[in-house]
Amino acid sequence: MKAAVVRSFTEPLVVEEREVPEPAGHQVLVRMETSGLCHTDIHAAHGDWPVKPSPPFVPGHEGIGVVEAKGDQVDHVQVGQRVAIPWLGEACGHCEYCVTGWETLCLKQQNSGYSVDGSHSEYALAHGTYVVPVPDGIDPLDAAPLTCAGVTTYKAVKLSGARPGKRALVSGIGGLGHLALQYATIFGAETIAVDITDEKLQLARDLGADHVIDARTQDVAEEVRRLGGADAAISLAVSNDSFRAAYDSLNRGGTLVLVALPPEGELSIPVFDTVLNGTTVTGSIVGTREDLVEVFRLHQLGRTRVVRETRRLEDINTSIDEVLGGWVTARLVFDLR
């Protein structure tokens, strides 16, 4: 099978031939149909974060494919079923986080494409309990971005408190932001989209944003306050300045949800104002398996639109360059069929 492999943090990925693996008792073998390219894959390949993966490894955590074989301990899914391989590859299942609906905070979790091999390959192994079935009628090319970009922003919008009668600011209308904007709309909020490129500002308009702000020429906080202020803000732009602009846009009692991870991300906030205004600042990494089920259901009902382009796995290095260069409207998906 072909697999894209990180052999060094300073070298391009290598697309190489590997043996098709055999599933252990708790695993499924998935014949991959698609695998989305997430910015986290790039951080993994470059060793950008304090906790680094260990080369050689196969990145990828937006994998969609069909179960071809399974171990004798797997009863969650069946051979022939389409499933998603998400970022949460495995958790302990019994700690306080796992049993209270916060499995994504489990200290013993394994992450697909980071601490265990992921989905940028023609076949992949995954824990049978942690794959998520993909409903009939969803295009695998859509399902791949929903498996990370979708569930990550869905969870962030949930935590933000966006709801009817409230204003929700989405900062960064790209691979994640174009979905966050749609979820904020689904939740009933008045939406404010912020970006710095003409293409993404137009995408926000096309997706029905109530207000669009160009951060190149407009003071974001000033414009948002002119609209009445934001009650919720989801920060998806990889920029410290965008974090502070979102914070400064909040009304009293507002919530800022941090999602983007700049290599040296930092947010300095005034303690007095934060306390006096009852402001909440929280981080959100990704959603749970149940969140992903809900994301798939919304898409199956036609409530969301995934903006994506397809590439071949052999083009992974040029695809990474496209993402880093800002030349992609939203998401890139490797078509492995």
KOLPASE-18920 format. One record per residue: chain; residue number from 1; x, y, z negated of N, C-alpha, C in turn; residue in one letter. Coordinates in pm, whole numbers. Atoms other than C-alpha are relative to their C-alpha. Layout:
# KOLPASE-18920
[node 'A',NUM,[X,Y,Z],[X,Y,Z],[X,Y,Z],'a']
...
# end
This chain:
# KOLPASE-18920
[node 'A',1,[85,-119,0],[0,0,0],[88,124,0],'m']
[node 'A',2,[-71,-128,5],[105,363,48],[-32,71,-131],'k']
[node 'A',3,[18,-78,122],[156,574,-262],[92,120,5],'a']
[node 'A',4,[-82,-120,12],[279,930,-316],[64,-1,-138],'a']
[node 'A',5,[-72,22,125],[546,909,-585],[88,120,-34],'v']
[node 'A',6,[-92,-100,52],[719,1172,-797],[122,-74,-55],'v']
[node 'A',7,[-123,64,46],[1078,1054,-834],[90,98,-74],'r']
[node 'A',8,[-79,-103,66],[1226,1383,-951],[-81,128,-3],'s']
[node 'A',9,[72,-127,10],[1086,1716,-1071],[55,105,97],'f']
[node 'A',10,[-63,-99,-87],[1319,1896,-831],[1,-41,147],'t']
[node 'A',11,[2,50,-137],[1257,1692,-514],[-143,-17,48],'e']
[node 'A',12,[133,27,-53],[958,1651,-280],[-48,-140,-37],'p']
[node 'A',13,[54,133,23],[724,1360,-339],[38,-92,115],'l']
[node 'A',14,[-34,102,-99],[802,1037,-154],[-123,-86,24],'v']
[node 'A',15,[108,92,-34],[527,847,27],[64,-133,37],'v']
[node 'A',16,[-72,127,-14],[641,488,-7],[-97,-118,-3],'e']
[node 'A',17,[78,123,5],[517,132,27],[21,-69,-134],'e']
[node 'A',18,[-3,73,126],[431,-53,-293],[-90,-122,10],'r']
[node 'A',19,[89,115,8],[274,-386,-380],[-134,42,-60],'e']
[node 'A',20,[131,-24,59],[-98,-380,-448],[0,-64,-139],'v']
[node 'A',21,[-8,55,136],[-120,-422,-828],[-118,-91,-34],'p']
[node 'A',22,[106,87,51],[-325,-680,-1017],[-58,60,-127],'e']
[node 'A',23,[59,-58,121],[-574,-562,-1280],[17,-90,-122],'p']
[node 'A',24,[0,71,127],[-525,-661,-1642],[-143,-16,-49],'a']
[node 'A',25,[134,32,48],[-819,-769,-1856],[-93,118,-10],'g']
[node 'A',26,[85,-118,21],[-944,-415,-1925],[-3,93,120],'h']
[node 'A',27,[-18,-91,-113],[-864,-272,-1581],[-87,-37,120],'q']
[node 'A',28,[58,23,-131],[-1026,-233,-1242],[103,39,106],'v']
[node 'A',29,[-79,-36,-116],[-845,-227,-908],[-93,72,97],'l']
[node 'A',30,[86,-83,-84],[-990,51,-695],[68,24,134],'v']
[node 'A',31,[-46,-34,-134],[-947,76,-318],[-41,144,25],'r']
[node 'A',32,[29,-142,-3],[-918,450,-285],[-55,44,135],'m']
[node 'A',33,[55,-63,-119],[-1130,640,-36],[49,144,12],'e']
[node 'A',34,[-45,-139,2],[-1035,994,-136],[69,29,-133],'t']
[node 'A',35,[-65,-45,123],[-817,1171,-390],[27,149,14],'s']
[node 'A',36,[-15,-144,-9],[-830,1543,-457],[133,48,-54],'g']
[node 'A',37,[-124,-62,47],[-522,1759,-496],[-35,112,-96],'l']
[node 'A',38,[25,-98,105],[-544,1951,-822],[130,72,-33],'c']
[node 'A',39,[-120,-74,36],[-304,2222,-937],[77,-73,-111],'h']
[node 'A',40,[-67,79,104],[-232,1994,-1235],[96,-102,60],'t']
[node 'A',41,[-91,92,-69],[-80,1745,-990],[133,69,31],'d']
[node 'A',42,[-120,-76,-35],[164,2016,-886],[82,28,-125],'i']
[node 'A',43,[-71,-19,126],[249,2101,-1246],[68,-130,-44],'h']
[node 'A',44,[-58,130,36],[307,1729,-1307],[123,-29,85],'a']
[node 'A',45,[-110,31,-91],[528,1691,-1000],[122,87,-25],'a']
[node 'A',46,[-111,-93,25],[739,1990,-1104],[45,1,-145],'h']
[node 'A',47,[-37,3,141],[753,1910,-1476],[-15,134,-68],'g']
[node 'A',48,[17,-137,46],[614,2253,-1558],[-36,14,-147],'d']
[node 'A',49,[58,-16,133],[453,2183,-1894],[90,-57,-109],'w']
[node 'A',50,[-86,48,109],[610,2122,-2237],[1,-152,-17],'p']
[node 'A',51,[7,147,3],[486,1761,-2246],[6,-48,143],'v']
[node 'A',52,[-23,36,-140],[626,1616,-1925],[-29,-148,26],'k']
[node 'A',53,[11,141,-39],[539,1295,-1740],[138,-59,24],'p']
[node 'A',54,[-129,68,-17],[811,1038,-1683],[11,-60,140],'s']
[node 'A',55,[-18,57,-134],[921,980,-1321],[64,-140,-11],'p']
[node 'A',56,[91,-21,-113],[868,774,-1121],[-146,-23,-41],'p']
[node 'A',57,[142,19,27],[492,811,-1130],[-80,48,121],'f']
[node 'A',58,[93,-39,-106],[194,851,-896],[-98,101,-59],'v']
[node 'A',59,[97,-97,52],[-5,1173,-957],[-140,-26,57],'p']
[node 'A',60,[136,9,-54],[-375,1221,-889],[-101,-40,-107],'g']
[node 'A',61,[105,31,98],[-684,1234,-1113],[-136,47,51],'h']
[node 'A',62,[130,-25,-63],[-963,1315,-868],[-23,-111,101],'e']
[node 'A',63,[4,115,-90],[-981,966,-725],[-139,-60,12],'g']
[node 'A',64,[129,64,-27],[-1288,812,-563],[27,-124,86],'i']
[node 'A',65,[-20,121,-79],[-1296,455,-439],[-94,-110,-46],'g']
[node 'A',66,[88,114,24],[-1458,113,-449],[76,-106,-79],'v']
[node 'A',67,[-62,103,83],[-1384,-148,-715],[16,-127,83],'v']
[node 'A',68,[-29,120,-81],[-1216,-440,-540],[25,-122,-88],'e']
[node 'A',69,[-21,111,94],[-1124,-652,-843],[-4,58,-140],'a']
[node 'A',70,[6,-48,138],[-1161,-631,-1219],[46,-109,-95],'k']
[node 'A',71,[-41,94,103],[-1026,-789,-1534],[-119,-61,-72],'g']
[node 'A',72,[110,74,63],[-1230,-1028,-1746],[-62,73,-119],'d']
[node 'A',73,[58,-77,110],[-1294,-765,-2015],[-89,115,49],'q']
[node 'A',74,[73,-114,-56],[-1469,-523,-1780],[-144,-38,29],'v']
[node 'A',75,[141,21,-32],[-1848,-511,-1782],[-73,130,28],'d']
[node 'A',76,[59,-132,-24],[-1905,-137,-1732],[-33,21,147],'h']
[node 'A',77,[21,-15,-144],[-1880,-159,-1352],[16,-135,67],'v']
[node 'A',78,[-6,126,-74],[-1901,-426,-1086],[84,15,126],'q']
[node 'A',79,[-71,1,-127],[-1694,-524,-783],[-94,52,109],'v']
[node 'A',80,[81,-59,-105],[-1817,-326,-482],[-62,133,-36],'g']
[node 'A',81,[59,-125,45],[-1925,-25,-689],[98,115,22],'q']
[node 'A',82,[-83,-120,-16],[-1797,325,-609],[17,67,-135],'r']
[node 'A',83,[-28,-63,129],[-1628,491,-907],[96,117,17],'v']
[node 'A',84,[-93,-111,7],[-1434,801,-1001],[108,-31,-104],'a']
[node 'A',85,[-111,9,95],[-1091,796,-1166],[32,142,-45],'i']
[node 'A',86,[-18,-138,46],[-1081,1114,-1379],[130,19,-79],'p']
[node 'A',87,[-118,-36,80],[-811,1293,-1581],[9,-85,-126],'w']
[node 'A',88,[-1,83,120],[-914,1107,-1898],[5,-146,41],'l']
[node 'A',89,[-16,138,-43],[-771,771,-1808],[-38,-100,-106],'g']
[node 'A',90,[27,91,111],[-819,620,-2152],[10,79,-130],'e']
[node 'A',91,[-9,-56,134],[-882,720,-2513],[-13,-114,-101],'a']
[node 'A',92,[-1,109,98],[-871,527,-2839],[-140,-54,-27],'c']
[node 'A',93,[137,45,16],[-1250,513,-2871],[-52,-3,-142],'g']
[node 'A',94,[48,12,138],[-1265,526,-3251],[43,115,-92],'h']
[node 'A',95,[-39,-113,86],[-1104,850,-3379],[-117,97,-13],'c']
[node 'A',96,[109,-94,23],[-1313,1144,-3500],[-42,73,126],'e']
[node 'A',97,[32,-69,-124],[-1292,1308,-3157],[-80,-91,93],'y']
[node 'A',98,[69,94,-89],[-1397,1000,-2963],[-143,-28,-43],'c']
[node 'A',99,[133,40,47],[-1697,928,-3183],[-92,120,-20],'v']
[node 'A',100,[86,-119,15],[-1824,1289,-3196],[-15,77,130],'t']
[node 'A',101,[23,-64,-128],[-1837,1364,-2824],[113,87,50],'g']
[node 'A',102,[-117,-79,-41],[-1487,1515,-2793],[116,-92,37],'w']
[node 'A',103,[-103,98,-36],[-1297,1221,-2643],[117,63,74],'e']
[node 'A',104,[-108,-67,-73],[-1094,1465,-2432],[103,62,-94],'t']
[node 'A',105,[-97,-49,98],[-920,1576,-2754],[71,-114,-72],'l']
[node 'A',106,[-62,117,65],[-817,1223,-2856],[152,10,9],'c']
[node 'A',107,[-145,-13,5],[-452,1228,-2964],[71,-119,65],'l']
[node 'A',108,[-60,119,-60],[-395,881,-2816],[-41,-18,146],'k']
[node 'A',109,[49,13,-137],[-542,952,-2474],[113,-20,98],'q']
[node 'A',110,[-88,13,-115],[-373,852,-2151],[-65,74,116],'q']
[node 'A',111,[54,-84,-107],[-412,1079,-1850],[42,-51,137],'n']
[node 'A',112,[-25,52,-135],[-444,961,-1491],[93,94,76],'s']
[node 'A',113,[-92,-80,-79],[-158,1077,-1273],[98,79,-82],'g']
[node 'A',114,[-92,-73,87],[38,1203,-1572],[73,-98,-92],'y']
[node 'A',115,[-65,100,85],[105,945,-1842],[-18,-141,54],'s']
[node 'A',116,[14,126,-74],[-22,658,-1623],[-17,34,147],'v']
[node 'A',117,[11,-24,-143],[-17,622,-1245],[-143,38,37],'d']
[node 'A',118,[129,-51,-40],[-299,806,-1074],[-47,-46,136],'g']
[node 'A',119,[82,41,-115],[-501,807,-755],[54,40,136],'s']
[node 'A',120,[-55,-36,-131],[-273,944,-480],[68,-123,62],'h']
[node 'A',121,[-49,126,-56],[-237,595,-333],[-117,-74,62],'s']
[node 'A',122,[107,74,-67],[-431,345,-127],[-75,-92,-96],'e']
[node 'A',123,[64,77,107],[-505,136,-437],[47,57,-133],'y']
[node 'A',124,[-37,-50,131],[-508,236,-802],[-64,-86,-108],'a']
[node 'A',125,[55,66,118],[-555,70,-1139],[-58,105,-93],'l']
[node 'A',126,[60,-91,98],[-781,230,-1398],[-65,-82,-110],'a']
[node 'A',127,[67,66,112],[-930,144,-1735],[-149,-12,34],'h']
[node 'A',128,[137,24,-42],[-1269,-12,-1667],[-104,76,-79],'g']
[node 'A',129,[96,-72,83],[-1439,170,-1953],[-3,148,31],'t']
[node 'A',130,[-11,-145,-19],[-1324,514,-1843],[-18,47,144],'y']
[node 'A',131,[43,-44,-132],[-1405,513,-1473],[-148,36,-9],'v']
[node 'A',132,[139,-46,2],[-1737,681,-1393],[-66,-35,133],'v']
[node 'A',133,[69,33,-125],[-1983,540,-1136],[-42,125,77],'p']
[node 'A',134,[40,-110,-87],[-2051,769,-839],[-137,-36,60],'v']
[node 'A',135,[132,33,-50],[-2422,783,-748],[-4,-9,153],'p']
[node 'A',136,[21,10,-144],[-2540,684,-403],[-38,137,56],'d']
[node 'A',137,[37,-124,-67],[-2573,969,-157],[98,112,-16],'g']
[node 'A',138,[-102,-103,16],[-2268,1166,-272],[119,-35,88],'i']
[node 'A',139,[-116,19,-86],[-1995,1204,-11],[124,-13,-87],'d']
[node 'A',140,[-123,13,80],[-1667,1073,-158],[90,121,8],'p']
[node 'A',141,[-83,-119,-14],[-1496,1384,-22],[-49,114,-90],'l']
[node 'A',142,[54,-95,97],[-1727,1592,-242],[24,-49,-142],'d']
[node 'A',143,[-12,57,134],[-1706,1356,-538],[139,21,-58],'a']
[node 'A',144,[-137,-14,51],[-1328,1391,-562],[21,132,-74],'a']
[node 'A',145,[-16,-125,76],[-1316,1765,-653],[-92,10,-121],'p']
[node 'A',146,[91,-4,115],[-1618,1721,-880],[58,-74,-120],'l']
[node 'A',147,[-55,84,105],[-1418,1465,-1079],[96,75,-92],'t']
[node 'A',148,[-82,-83,89],[-1184,1734,-1212],[-47,146,5],'c']
[node 'A',149,[40,-141,-9],[-1262,2084,-1083],[-144,17,-45],'a']
[node 'A',150,[140,-9,38],[-1632,2018,-1127],[-22,-19,-148],'g']
[node 'A',151,[28,30,140],[-1634,1859,-1469],[74,97,-93],'v']
[node 'A',152,[-74,-96,82],[-1371,2104,-1601],[-77,130,-13],'t']
[node 'A',153,[72,-127,5],[-1570,2412,-1508],[-140,-15,-59],'t']
[node 'A',154,[131,26,60],[-1902,2256,-1604],[10,6,-152],'y']
[node 'A',155,[-20,-2,144],[-1769,2200,-1955],[28,142,-49],'k']
[node 'A',156,[-33,-137,40],[-1625,2552,-1968],[-124,89,-3],'a']
[node 'A',157,[123,-80,-4],[-1958,2706,-1867],[-91,-39,-117],'v']
[node 'A',158,[77,44,116],[-2132,2494,-2131],[48,70,-127],'k']
[node 'A',159,[-58,-59,121],[-1893,2623,-2400],[-16,152,-4],'l']
[node 'A',160,[7,-147,-7],[-1929,2983,-2281],[-131,56,-54],'s']
[node 'A',161,[131,-47,42],[-2293,3004,-2382],[-80,67,110],'g']
[node 'A',162,[74,-58,-112],[-2406,3115,-2035],[-144,-54,0],'a']
[node 'A',163,[141,41,-1],[-2785,3110,-2019],[-84,116,54],'r']
[node 'A',164,[85,-107,-54],[-3083,3311,-1889],[7,125,-88],'p']
[node 'A',165,[-5,-127,71],[-3066,3679,-1982],[140,43,-39],'g']
[node 'A',166,[-138,-32,34],[-2687,3672,-2027],[81,19,128],'k']
[node 'A',167,[-91,-19,-113],[-2406,3786,-1797],[123,-87,-20],'r']
[node 'A',168,[-117,88,3],[-2128,3541,-1713],[101,48,104],'a']
[node 'A',169,[-110,-41,-86],[-1795,3654,-1569],[83,-122,35],'l']
[node 'A',170,[-88,107,-46],[-1598,3404,-1358],[120,66,65],'v']
[node 'A',171,[-123,-63,-48],[-1239,3514,-1305],[83,-102,78],'s']
[node 'A',172,[-71,92,-89],[-1078,3341,-1007],[-97,-90,74],'g']
[node 'A',173,[99,76,-78],[-1304,3210,-729],[74,-88,101],'i']
[node 'A',174,[-73,93,-86],[-1097,2923,-594],[-55,-139,-18],'g']
[node 'A',175,[42,139,11],[-1103,2548,-634],[-87,-27,-120],'g']
[node 'A',176,[83,14,118],[-1241,2569,-986],[-110,105,-4],'l']
[node 'A',177,[93,-110,16],[-1406,2908,-975],[-123,-8,86],'g']
[node 'A',178,[119,6,-85],[-1635,2839,-683],[-104,-95,-58],'h']
[node 'A',179,[94,89,68],[-1788,2558,-887],[-50,61,-130],'l']
[node 'A',180,[43,-67,124],[-1792,2752,-1216],[-110,102,28],'a']
[node 'A',181,[100,-99,-38],[-1988,3026,-1040],[-136,-67,22],'l']
[node 'A',182,[125,72,-26],[-2247,2772,-928],[-62,-54,-129],'q']
[node 'A',183,[54,51,127],[-2279,2618,-1275],[-58,113,-84],'y']
[node 'A',184,[53,-113,74],[-2324,2960,-1434],[-137,41,55],'a']
[node 'A',185,[129,-29,-63],[-2605,3021,-1184],[-104,-104,-40],'t']
[node 'A',186,[91,107,39],[-2760,2683,-1262],[-47,20,-144],'i']
[node 'A',187,[34,-22,140],[-2751,2773,-1632],[-87,124,-19],'f']
[node 'A',188,[93,-112,4],[-2953,3085,-1547],[61,135,-27],'g']
[node 'A',189,[-64,-127,33],[-2694,3355,-1612],[8,93,121],'a']
[node 'A',190,[-35,-100,-101],[-2642,3677,-1417],[151,-10,20],'e']
[node 'A',191,[-140,35,-23],[-2305,3616,-1251],[82,116,55],'t']
[node 'A',192,[-97,-99,-46],[-2001,3839,-1199],[124,-77,44],'i']
[node 'A',193,[-116,70,-55],[-1724,3705,-974],[115,98,19],'a']
[node 'A',194,[-119,-84,-12],[-1368,3843,-980],[109,-76,74],'v']
[node 'A',195,[-115,61,-68],[-1083,3772,-739],[83,110,64],'d']
[node 'A',196,[-91,-97,-61],[-801,3935,-542],[24,-27,148],'i']
[node 'A',197,[-15,24,-142],[-841,3795,-191],[-134,20,70],'t']
[node 'A',198,[122,-24,-74],[-1092,3888,76],[-80,-128,21],'d']
[node 'A',199,[68,126,-28],[-1168,3524,155],[-78,-51,-121],'e']
[node 'A',200,[67,54,119],[-1253,3430,-203],[-109,94,-50],'k']
[node 'A',201,[107,-93,32],[-1451,3744,-265],[-122,-25,89],'l']
[node 'A',202,[110,31,-91],[-1656,3659,43],[-65,-133,-37],'q']
[node 'A',203,[55,128,44],[-1692,3300,-81],[-95,22,-117],'l']
[node 'A',204,[86,-29,115],[-1836,3437,-405],[-134,56,47],'a']
[node 'A',205,[125,-56,-53],[-2091,3639,-208],[-83,-111,66],'r']
[node 'A',206,[70,109,-69],[-2177,3334,5],[-67,-95,-99],'d']
[node 'A',207,[54,91,100],[-2237,3132,-313],[-104,68,-90],'l']
[node 'A',208,[109,-68,69],[-2479,3394,-443],[35,75,-127],'g']
[node 'A',209,[-36,-79,118],[-2280,3587,-703],[-83,128,-4],'a']
[node 'A',210,[80,-121,14],[-2488,3871,-840],[85,126,14],'d']
[node 'A',211,[-92,-113,-9],[-2185,4102,-859],[138,-54,37],'h']
[node 'A',212,[-133,41,-43],[-1840,4081,-698],[97,115,-25],'v']
[node 'A',213,[-98,-103,34],[-1534,4269,-824],[135,-37,59],'i']
[node 'A',214,[-133,17,-58],[-1206,4309,-636],[102,56,-99],'d']
[node 'A',215,[-94,-42,104],[-936,4318,-905],[121,75,56],'a']
[node 'A',216,[-109,-76,-60],[-689,4469,-657],[-27,150,-5],'r']
[node 'A',217,[36,-141,-15],[-878,4796,-633],[-92,52,-109],'t']
[node 'A',218,[95,-41,104],[-1115,4800,-930],[52,-43,-137],'q']
[node 'A',219,[-30,36,138],[-1062,4801,-1305],[-109,-97,-46],'d']
[node 'A',220,[100,103,26],[-1233,4475,-1398],[-83,31,-124],'v']
[node 'A',221,[74,-24,124],[-1324,4558,-1757],[-93,120,13],'a']
[node 'A',222,[81,-120,-18],[-1450,4902,-1661],[-123,-29,85],'e']
[node 'A',223,[112,34,-88],[-1666,4762,-1380],[-102,-88,-71],'e']
[node 'A',224,[92,91,70],[-1809,4487,-1598],[-78,77,-107],'v']
[node 'A',225,[71,-79,101],[-1890,4731,-1878],[-106,89,65],'r']
[node 'A',226,[99,-82,-72],[-2065,4951,-1620],[-126,-82,30],'r']
[node 'A',227,[113,90,-27],[-2286,4649,-1542],[-75,-38,-127],'l']
[node 'A',228,[62,36,127],[-2365,4610,-1911],[82,-95,-83],'g']
[node 'A',229,[-89,88,75],[-2074,4391,-2020],[-31,-147,23],'g']
[node 'A',230,[15,145,-15],[-2022,4016,-2011],[-24,-64,-136],'a']
[node 'A',231,[25,78,122],[-2162,3779,-2271],[84,-126,-2],'d']
[node 'A',232,[-85,118,-15],[-1951,3491,-2140],[102,28,109],'a']
[node 'A',233,[-103,-16,-102],[-1625,3486,-1947],[79,-129,10],'a']
[node 'A',234,[-76,122,-25],[-1454,3186,-1789],[124,40,79],'i']
[node 'A',235,[-125,-43,-61],[-1087,3253,-1709],[66,-114,75],'s']
[node 'A',236,[-54,104,-87],[-969,3045,-1414],[116,49,85],'l']
[node 'A',237,[-112,-56,-76],[-716,3280,-1253],[129,-22,-78],'a']
[node 'A',238,[-127,29,65],[-355,3187,-1326],[77,131,-18],'v']
[node 'A',239,[-55,-134,19],[-268,3529,-1462],[-29,48,-142],'s']
[node 'A',240,[20,-54,134],[-213,3673,-1809],[-86,127,3],'n']
[node 'A',241,[79,-124,-12],[-356,4007,-1691],[-149,-30,14],'d']
[node 'A',242,[142,34,-19],[-678,3835,-1586],[-63,-46,-131],'s']
[node 'A',243,[51,40,130],[-712,3683,-1934],[-43,124,-81],'f']
[node 'A',244,[29,-118,81],[-694,4024,-2099],[-116,80,59],'r']
[node 'A',245,[111,-72,-63],[-928,4183,-1844],[-133,-67,-35],'a']
[node 'A',246,[123,71,36],[-1185,3912,-1918],[-36,25,-145],'a']
[node 'A',247,[24,-29,142],[-1146,3964,-2292],[-59,140,-17],'y']
[node 'A',248,[44,-138,13],[-1190,4339,-2254],[-138,25,60],'d']
[node 'A',249,[131,-13,-64],[-1507,4283,-2050],[-115,-46,-90],'s']
[node 'A',250,[103,66,80],[-1692,4105,-2331],[-82,98,-84],'l']
[node 'A',251,[87,-67,95],[-1989,4239,-2521],[27,-53,-140],'n']
[node 'A',252,[-6,53,135],[-2011,4199,-2895],[-66,-138,-4],'r']
[node 'A',253,[52,136,8],[-2065,3834,-2979],[31,-85,122],'g']
[node 'A',254,[-32,72,-122],[-1922,3731,-2642],[103,-110,-20],'g']
[node 'A',255,[-92,114,6],[-1718,3420,-2567],[89,-1,124],'t']
[node 'A',256,[-98,17,-106],[-1400,3393,-2360],[49,-144,-1],'l']
[node 'A',257,[-47,138,-12],[-1319,3043,-2237],[123,-2,90],'v']
[node 'A',258,[-126,8,-74],[-958,2990,-2128],[13,-138,61],'l']
[node 'A',259,[-15,127,-71],[-907,2722,-1865],[132,-5,77],'v']
[node 'A',260,[-123,-3,-80],[-620,2827,-1635],[122,-13,-90],'a']
[node 'A',261,[-122,24,76],[-269,2732,-1745],[122,57,73],'l']
[node 'A',262,[-123,-55,-57],[-1,2975,-1624],[121,-62,-71],'p']
[node 'A',263,[-118,62,63],[349,2831,-1687],[41,68,-131],'p']
[node 'A',264,[-33,-72,123],[409,3103,-1948],[-120,81,-44],'e']
[node 'A',265,[124,-67,33],[51,3183,-2030],[-2,53,-143],'g']
[node 'A',266,[6,-63,132],[-6,3421,-2319],[-109,106,1],'e']
[node 'A',267,[104,-100,14],[-295,3633,-2441],[16,69,-134],'l']
[node 'A',268,[-12,-79,122],[-244,3910,-2694],[-131,75,-21],'s']
[node 'A',269,[129,-63,25],[-567,4024,-2856],[3,75,-134],'i']
[node 'A',270,[4,-75,125],[-644,4283,-3124],[-87,-71,-104],'p']
[node 'A',271,[74,70,105],[-747,4115,-3448],[-119,82,-48],'v']
[node 'A',272,[108,-84,51],[-955,4412,-3568],[-121,-6,92],'f']
[node 'A',273,[112,0,-96],[-1167,4427,-3251],[-65,-138,8],'d']
[node 'A',274,[53,136,-10],[-1203,4049,-3237],[-91,-30,-118],'t']
[node 'A',275,[81,24,119],[-1332,4034,-3594],[-125,90,1],'v']
[node 'A',276,[110,-94,5],[-1547,4347,-3573],[-108,-33,102],'l']
[node 'A',277,[95,28,-109],[-1708,4239,-3244],[-53,-143,-2],'n']
[node 'A',278,[46,139,5],[-1757,3876,-3342],[33,-76,127],'g']
[node 'A',279,[-41,62,-127],[-1565,3767,-3031],[53,-140,-23],'t']
[node 'A',280,[-52,137,2],[-1495,3401,-2967],[95,-20,116],'t']
[node 'A',281,[-96,38,-104],[-1185,3291,-2776],[27,-148,-18],'v']
[node 'A',282,[-15,145,12],[-1170,2918,-2703],[66,-58,124],'t']
[node 'A',283,[-59,71,-113],[-982,2677,-2482],[-87,-118,40],'g']
[node 'A',284,[78,114,-50],[-1144,2411,-2264],[82,-71,105],'s']
[node 'A',285,[-89,71,-91],[-944,2141,-2090],[-76,-75,109],'i']
[node 'A',286,[73,80,-98],[-1189,1904,-1919],[-124,-56,-69],'v']
[node 'A',287,[121,57,57],[-1527,1740,-1967],[13,-149,-27],'g']
[node 'A',288,[5,142,35],[-1618,1396,-2098],[-58,-82,115],'t']
[node 'A',289,[64,87,-100],[-1746,1096,-1905],[-147,38,19],'r']
[node 'A',290,[140,-39,-11],[-2101,1207,-1983],[-15,131,75],'e']
[node 'A',291,[2,-125,-77],[-2026,1557,-1855],[12,-29,149],'d']
[node 'A',292,[-19,33,-141],[-1907,1400,-1528],[-126,-64,58],'l']
[node 'A',293,[128,57,-45],[-2228,1197,-1504],[-98,112,33],'v']
[node 'A',294,[90,-113,-23],[-2421,1525,-1533],[41,79,124],'e']
[node 'A',295,[-50,-70,-117],[-2199,1692,-1272],[-42,-73,128],'v']
[node 'A',296,[40,79,-116],[-2265,1410,-1027],[-151,10,23],'f']
[node 'A',297,[146,-6,-14],[-2638,1426,-1097],[-43,133,63],'r']
[node 'A',298,[32,-131,-57],[-2652,1798,-1022],[33,5,149],'l']
[node 'A',299,[-39,-1,-141],[-2468,1745,-695],[-95,-89,82],'h']
[node 'A',300,[93,90,-68],[-2693,1453,-602],[-134,70,25],'q']
[node 'A',301,[126,-75,-14],[-2991,1687,-652],[13,118,95],'l']
[node 'A',302,[-20,-109,-94],[-2837,1937,-410],[21,135,-64],'g']
[node 'A',303,[-15,-127,71],[-2765,2202,-674],[137,63,19],'r']
[node 'A',304,[-134,-54,-16],[-2395,2241,-596],[55,-29,139],'t']
[node 'A',305,[-68,13,-129],[-2178,2281,-288],[150,-3,-25],'r']
[node 'A',306,[-145,11,15],[-1816,2167,-275],[67,55,126],'v']
[node 'A',307,[-76,-57,-111],[-1588,2377,-55],[136,-67,1],'v']
[node 'A',308,[-125,77,-3],[-1298,2157,54],[46,-22,143],'r']
[node 'A',309,[-64,36,-126],[-1058,2071,334],[68,-135,-20],'e']
[node 'A',310,[-61,133,11],[-917,1726,410],[142,0,58],'t']
[node 'A',311,[-137,23,-46],[-557,1618,456],[29,-150,-8],'r']
[node 'A',312,[-46,138,12],[-369,1289,495],[103,-7,-113],'r']
[node 'A',313,[-93,17,112],[-163,1149,208],[144,28,43],'l']
[node 'A',314,[-135,-24,-50],[149,1168,425],[37,149,-2],'e']
[node 'A',315,[-24,-144,-2],[110,1547,419],[-2,62,-139],'d']
[node 'A',316,[15,-50,137],[117,1580,41],[93,116,-30],'i']
[node 'A',317,[-93,-109,33],[425,1803,29],[-40,131,67],'n']
[node 'A',318,[46,-123,-66],[296,2050,287],[-133,47,-62],'t']
[node 'A',319,[125,-36,67],[-41,2038,109],[28,76,-130],'s']
[node 'A',320,[-39,-71,122],[128,2141,-215],[45,142,34],'i']
[node 'A',321,[-44,-133,-43],[292,2428,-30],[-120,90,33],'d']
[node 'A',322,[120,-77,-33],[-50,2536,98],[-69,53,-126],'e']
[node 'A',323,[64,-41,125],[-193,2543,-254],[81,110,-68],'v']
[node 'A',324,[-85,-98,66],[104,2731,-398],[4,132,75],'l']
[node 'A',325,[-1,-122,-80],[93,2978,-111],[-133,74,1],'g']
[node 'A',326,[132,-63,3],[-274,3055,-174],[-72,-5,133],'g']
[node 'A',327,[56,7,-135],[-368,2944,177],[-123,-89,8],'w']
[node 'A',328,[114,91,2],[-653,2713,69],[-120,74,-58],'v']
[node 'A',329,[119,-70,48],[-1005,2850,31],[-44,-52,-135],'t']
[node 'A',330,[44,56,128],[-1099,2609,-249],[81,-127,-32],'a']
[node 'A',331,[-66,125,38],[-997,2240,-273],[53,-74,124],'r']
[node 'A',332,[-52,94,-100],[-783,1999,-71],[-26,-143,-47],'l']
[node 'A',333,[32,140,32],[-882,1631,-58],[72,-89,99],'v']
[node 'A',334,[-65,98,-87],[-674,1344,77],[-102,-106,40],'f']
[node 'A',335,[90,101,-55],[-883,1119,301],[81,-127,19],'d']
[node 'A',336,[-77,124,0],[-753,765,241],[-72,-112,72],'l']
[node 'A',337,[79,106,-64],[-1013,579,447],[62,-37,135],'r']
# end
